[in-house]
Amino acid sequence: MTFVFALVAMAAPAAAPSCWESARMGRAEEARACFEKLAASRDLVDKAEALWGLGLKKEANDAFRMAHSASPTPAVKTRWGRLMLEGNNPGDARDLFNEALKINEKYAPAILGLALVSSETFERKAVALAEAAIKADPRLLEARELLASLLLEQGDQGEAAKAAEAALSDRPDALGAMSVLATIDLLNDRGGSPWFDKIQGLNPRCGECYRTVARHFVLNRRYPEAIALYRKALELNPGLHAARSELGVNLMRVGEAKEAQKQLAEAYDAGYRFATTSNSLQLLETLGKFRTFETPRAVLKLDPKEAGLLKPYLEREVERALSTYEKKYGFKLPGKVAVEVYPNHADFEVRTIGLPGLGALGVCFGLSVAMDSPSARTPGSFHWASTLWHELSHVYALTMTNFRVPRWFTEGLSVHEETAADPEWGDRLTPDILDAIDKKKLLPVAQLDRGFLRPETPGQVVVSYFQAGRICDYIQQKYGWEKLMAMMKAFAEVTTTASVVQNVLGVKPEEFDKEFDSWLRKQHETPLKNFAEWKTRMKAIHAEALPGGEPQLRKELVRLLEMYPEYVEGGNAYEQLAALEKKAGDKDAEREWLAKYMKQGGRNPDSLKRLAALEDERGEKAAAESVLRRVLGIYPMKDEGLHRKLASLRMDLKKYEGAVEEWGAVLATGTTDVAGAHYERARAYQALGRAEDAKIEVLSALEAAPGYRAAQKLLLELSKPKKEGSSQ
């Protein structure tokens, strides 16, 4: 759970608080005796609280249901909601809190409940709700502790410390507040914290306190230290299975699968069967069935159904990226990078559970990367090669800074690296991003992390990725690559963005923001100037509200491109104009529009394959091959025709290595023409002078079709004695 400390005693019925207080302070035997005595009560709410305290949550839920039927007061609704929330049922919990507030809109424990639900999903309103709960009841300790934790999550250490100290001034035994202050000390590398001594004096078994600190280290992506803190939590309280489960999840993240399975299984067997635990165990079982391939710098883990097709592409791209970054960053990684590729997006989501800002395509945990397979997404919505380069840049940023780099900088650098690898890669300038620039909604650089952690709007995360990437583009353009590397080095120490901008770039953050905004607006001057008119014209076109038929439609579409040439999403003018030209039979004009679409980063595989066909038709085989090579980086799945065409083009262009690879891809798609694919692969090997490999392929062709005359003839050729000076 997100809340700092499980202070469930707040707003409990009058007979329960002393039991919960004993539990909070680590007096386990005393608490158990108290709850056992309370369980004999005839009061249904007391009985529910007692069963809850004894760990009998199903029975507690039944008791709360009966208590609620008898007396649906705000207190009963809220306490039942808290049980629901602890049981990983935030939807029903939210409903109960809202029902309580309909009866009493100022009922602080219910407002706190909503804050807790919102904090679980990293909603921005969690902070406002915690503040509202404090306003309704200034003595509600858990709300004060939650506010301190939320402020720390969004990187505001100063305000978090003030909130924690305010809680302690009212309650000197506020363990959750002490945990926040201890976290701040550790995040700043102070070598320890006196707050742990104070916690120890109050509750020597406060594993929950270390779990709180560990969770903050996870959110700061300092995974190795988080793991050590979870171990300390379990050392103090071996029965704290929430911490055991979270330890298992984070061991998975850093590639320690064997111990992760052990910890998760122990938590599960002890009854901690939350979705996180069970799903992680299932994922480990799935990973155990993946095929593993090693390259000089990486270990690839691929689904067996896709490994044959994806392996050559991923191996080449991983090595190309890591080789590039090793030279570019001047840093050699301490070990191989593990790259997991998931065809089922739900499996990938298990990998990212409990992390903010992720409707992501990939995630990095240091020397471990997980990402969606192209098959996990709609064709054209995902550029797997670009995502891979993005995540592998994170590997360097996290490792080089010992996991201390702020989120905005590592995300910005990764976005920058996507387009540095290929200008057609990376995310495009979407209307949401353009709107944020136009309305001055970009965050100051010193606060940019907040756009990733607790976004104010659903689209702010995407906008923050774009902004961070463009900031890195701007820094390289104005100050040079060496300044970006100097910032990376500075972030290896405990510091702030404001300090690094001032010390490395020699400009105050506020001035930097103004200069960057001016640069960004100049970069996108045309679409910004025309954005309002573009939106109006787009609506008119899609509402089919234009008079004048196709000639007028052409003019409008061309005008749209003049106003906002970067727009390549659904309903873009490039593809519409290409469709009009195709209908008119003007293949040259159609090709030109599709070529412009591709250059702007358009990713519709069907449109790109049409462009390749038009290039091939006019004899431009190299151009056609180049376009289809781009399609491979977007969606190489379930498309035998793509691979056949690319293989054929590469044979014509004498790119025989590539032809071998693509005929292998044809076989990996499960083609029905197995013999033909092996035969063509044999021809490619023959052209390379690799006679033995060619023989293996031609024999495979004859095994599939013994009467295949062309294959028989090729086998005879390959079996002839080599002539002196022959390469075969």
Secondary structure by P-SEA (a helix, b strand, c coil): ccccccccccccccccaaaaaaaaacaaaaaaaaaaaaaacccaaaaaaaaaaacaaaaaaaaaaaaaaacccaaaaaaaaaaaaaaccaaaaaaaaaaaaaacccaaaaaaaaaaaaaaacccaaaaaaaaaaaacccaaaaaaaaaaaaaaacaaaaaaaaaaaaaaacccaaaaaaaaaaaaaaacccccaaaaaaaaacccaaaaaaaaaaaaaaacccaaaaaaaaaaaaacccaaaaaaaaaaaaaaacaaaaaaaaaaaaaaaccccaaaaaaaaaaaaaaabbbbbcccbbbbbccccccccaaaaaaaaaaaaaaaaaaacccccbbbbbbbbccaaaaaaaacccccccccccccccbbbbbcccccccccccaaaaaaaaaaaaaaaaaacccccaaaaaaaaaaaaaaacccccccccaaaaaaaaacccccccccccccccccccaaaaaaaaaaaaaaaaaaacccaaaaaaaaaaacccccaaaaaaacccccaaaaaaaaaaaaaaaaaaaaacaaaaaaaaaaaaaccccccaaaaaaaaaaaaaacccccccccaaaaaaaaaaaacaaaaaaaaaaaaaaaccccaaaaaaaaaaaaaacaaaaaaaaaaaaaaccccccaaaaaaaaaaaaaacaaaaaaaaaaaaaaacccaaaaaaaaaaaaaaaacaaaaaaaaaaaaaaacccaaaaaaaaaaaaccccccccc
